[in-house]
């Protein structure tokens, strides 16, 4: 009757076995999806073992899979898919060798050690291109008027001094500065 109350009568037989296994291991509280995860793992494992057993049977030219093929497939699965931890003696020897090396001395004082300034976001890592000021628009209008008065004069024949002055005006000035200043408070 307890099975009817818990809804176990609708469960497949394999799910009931998983639930019984969990109870036998003293697991009283678990999510219902745990049973489905165990079933998926179980089915995948069985399919892999039977597929390997079929390959071994075909290789031996047997008409059907026999228990020896299943044993070989199971042993292969255990040896290659599940890693065994190394013996305790090996782990202790590795720990002794590692513990022989002293820890490095702490260079910094107490607190969290920070990376150098050049590796942080507070160092100057960009440059601003500030264009130089150009002449007022009134001067440009005067030049346009002079060009209109002398139409035959070629504009490419500027004296070298004027060309240098034009290049200096168009070249941006580069400035960089650190971001260590205080930010204004938000209201």
Secondary structure, 3 states (H helix, E strand, C coil): CHHHHHCHHHCCHHHHHHHHHHHHCCCCCCCCHHHHHHHHHHHHHHHHHHHHHHHHHHHCCCCCCCHHHHHHHHHHHHHHHCCCCCCHHHHHHHHHHHHHCCCCCCCCCCCCCCCCHHHCCCCCCCCEEECCCCCCHHHHHHHHHHHHHCCCCCCCCCCHHHHHHHHHHHCCEEECCCCCCCCCCCC
